Amino acid sequence: MRIFLDCIPCHIRSAINSAIRLTEDDNVVNKTLSEVLLKASEFPSYKNLFELYYDIQKIVKKNIPDGDPYFEFKKDFNKICLSISNKIKEEIKNSSDWFEKSLRICLAGNSIDVMQGKKFSKNVIVESINSASFQPIDLSLVKKLKDDILKAEKILIIGDNAGEIVFDKIFIEQLNNNFNKKFKIVYSVRGGPTLNDSTIEDAKMVAMQEVAKVITTGIDMPAAHLPLCSEEFKKEYNEADLIISKGQGNLEALIEENKNIYFLLKIKCIVIARILGEKYNIDEVIIFKNKKI
């Protein structure tokens, strides 16, 4: 994806927030900020946004090595989402359409704006899910996704955030339990700590391995940017009949791909709205089908 100027302040802010979470040493934070600003100023020399982001994050990791600034945050987030999972499963069971309801829950997981400045609490999570669950979505795409799942032999789901991974697992459980067919489901997390995105530790915490084969992208980046992903990930990606992609980062990375991809996300910034042709509004929860295939 080309570099949008609107993205650069976000990446600078993300790097500094990570540094502040990892150390109380102002000298280290100031040094990191100076280097990040210098690197960000080199944006015209970069071909795409992901590699600029990656080099900015490497500065944080160089100055403050061996740290995951969101480790405790993600653990608490998973715990809260797990604590309400039985209630959500009961709601799906009592709904008139288990597929649409569980898909809406899966979508709603991406709407929880804990990285957007909102205070983190169980009430915020429940409110976000309730709000997103009743937003209008394209029901023709819901039906098409269901039909494509029924046709698929191998499905790759590319996850996004911690917490949200709990609702992804519920969706996969529903597919396994309600479709009278056998198919292989692969679930991918990030290859290392990056923002509040799910890693292998989060997958283990929610026991994702009970419902799907778990892999990583092989890269500590909040997007499945294929040129930097592992050979294992690319193999699963190439073999999949159907790909379900969660979140903005994965959409940015994969929107030009010639694959059968459904993007599930909440639009959280003007850049994504522009990428999608300004057909959707910020804060809208959407299913978007890759038009390349």
N, C-alpha and C positions, 0 to 999 in steps of 0.2 A: 504494500500500500504506500502511495506517495505521502510525503510529509505535509501535514496541514499545520500552519503556524499556530492554530489554536491548541494543538497537542503539546507544544513545547513547554509552556508554563505548567501544564499538568505533570509532565515528567520531571521537571525540576522540583515541583512541590512534593511529588511522591518520593524522590530521593532524599530530600531534606527531612520529611516526616519519618522515613526509615532510620536515618542517622540519629535523629533526636530520640527515637524509641530505643536505640541500641547503646547510647552513651550519654553521660551527663557532662562530658568533657567539651566545653565550649570551643576549645582550640581545634579539636578533631572535627566538630560540626562545622566550624568556620572554614577549615581547610577543605572539607568535603564540598561545601557550598561553592567555594571559589573554583574548584576543579570541575564541578558539575556545570557551572555557568560557562566556563571556558569550553567544555565539551559541547554544550548545547549550542554555542555560537558557531560551531563547525557544521551545523545542519545542512548547509548547501552541498557539502561534499558527500552526503549520504544518499544512497539510492532509495532507501525505504525507512519508515518510521521505526520498525522493530529493531534494526541494528543500532540505530541511535539510542533507543531506549536501553538496549542491552549494554552498550558501552557506558551509559550514565550509571546504570545499576552496578556495573563492575567497579566503578569508583567508590561507591559506598562499601562494597565488599572488600576492596583493597584496604581502605582506611579503617574499617571495623570488621575484621574477618570473623568467620565462624558464628555468625549471628542470624537468627530469624526474628526480625522485629515484631512479627505478628503471631508468634508461636502461642502464647497464652491466650491472646485474643481469639485465635482460631479454635483452640481447645474449648474455650467457654462458649463460643458460638455453636460448635457442634453439640455440646451438652444440652444447650437450650433447645435446639432443633430436635434432638433425639427425645427430649422430654415431652414434646407435643406430637411425636410421630404416631402414637397409638390413636390419638384423637383424630388425626388426619386420615388414618386408614379407615376408621369407623365412618367418617364422613364420605369417603369414597365408596365404601360398602353400601351405604344408605342412599347413594345418589342414583339418579335415573340412567346415567351413562358413565360407567366406571372409567372408560377411556378418556373422554373429554375432561372429567373431573380430575383424574390423576395427571393428565397433561397440563391442565391449568395449574395444579399444585407445583408441577415441575417448572413451569414458566414463572410462577410466583416466587420461587426460590431465588430467581435472578433479580427480583425487584427489591430485595431487601438492601436498602442503601446505607449499610453500615460504614462504607468508605466515602460516603458523600456528605459527611458532617453531622449525621443524625446520631443521637445518643443510643447506645447499644443496650437493649433490654428485651425481655421476653415479650412485653406488650408491643414494642415496636415491631418485632418479628411477626407476631400474630396479626397486627393491624395491616402490615405490608402484604401478608399472604391473603388476608380476607379481601383487601382492596383489589389486588391483582387478580384474584380468582374470579371476580365478577366483571372485569373489564371486557369490553367487546373484543373478540378476536375473529380472524377469518375462519369460519366454520368449514368452508370448502377445503382449506388447507389442513384442517384437523382431520377431515375425512380422507384426504389424499395421503396424509402421513400414516393413518391407520392402515389404509390399503397397501402402502409401500412396506410397512412393517410385516404385514401378512405375507407379502411376496418374498421378503428378504430371507436369506440364509445366514448372513452375517451382518451384524449391526455394530458400528463404532459410535459410542457416545463420548464426546470430548467435553469434560467437565470444566467448571469455572471456579467458583468460590467455595471455601469452607462454609459449613452450615447448609448452604444450598445442596451440597453433596448428599445430605440426608433425604431431601425431597427427590433427588435423582434416583436414589436407591428405592424409594417407595414406588416411583414410576416403573422402574425395571421389575420390581416384585410383581406389580400388577400385570405387566406384559407376560412374565413367566407363568403366572397363576391363571390368567384368563384366556390366553390364546391357546387353542388346541393344536399346537405345533411345536416342533423343536427348532430352535435357532440359536446361534452363538451370539452372545452379547459381550462386547469388549468395552471396558470403561477406562478412559485415560485421565490421569491427573498430571500436574506439572512435574517436571524432573527435578525440582528443588525449590526452596523457599523463594517466593516472589509475591509481594503484597499479601493480600489475604486469600490467595488462591489455594486450592486443595493440592496437597502433596500425598505421597504414599502413606505418610503417618495419619493423615485425615481419613484416607480410605480404610486403613486398618481400624481406626477408632470407631467408624460407623459400620464395620464389617461388610464393606462393599463386595469382598471376595465371595460372600455367600450367594450373590445373585449374578455376578459377572466376572469375567477374567479382567484383572486389573493390570494396567501397564502405565508407564509415564511417557510424556512427550520426549523425555531425554534432555530437556532444556529448562533452565530456571528463568522462564519468561512467561508473562501472563497472556500468552497466545500460542497457538500451534503453528508457528512460523516454519513451514516445511523445510526450507534450506538448512535450518539449524537443528531440526528434530532428529532423534535417533533412528537407526536403521530398523529397529523393532517397531517403532511407531509407524514409520513409513510403510512397512510391510503390512501391518494391520489396516492402515488407511487405504492402501491400494487394493487390498483384498475385500474390503467391506462393500456390500451391495447398497448400504444405506448408512449415512452419517447424520447424527444429530449433534449439532454444535451449540454449546451454551455460552451466552455472554457476548459482550462487545468485542473483546480482544480476538476471540476466535473468528468472529465475523470479519474483522479487518484483515485477518491473515488468510482467510479461505474464500472470500466472496468471489474471487476471480477463478476459482478452481472448477474444472470440468468434471464434477462428481455430483452424485445424487445427495445433496446436503439440505437439511432443514435447520435453519437458525432460530433458536429460541432465546429471546433476550428482552430486557427492558432498555429502551433508548434513554441514555443518561447524559448525552451531550449533543451539541449542535453538529459536530463532525459526523457522527453516525447518521443523523438525520439527513445530512447532505449526501453521504455515500448512498443512502437508500432513495435518493431522488426527491427528498423533502415530501415524501408521501405520508410520512408519519410524524408525530409530534414527540418532543421530549417528554419523558415519563410514561409513554405508551408502551404496553407490553405486547409483543408481536411474535408471530410465526412468519418467517420469511423464507421463501423457497429460492434456491439458487436457480437462476434462469438460464444457466449455461447448458443445461441438459434437459 
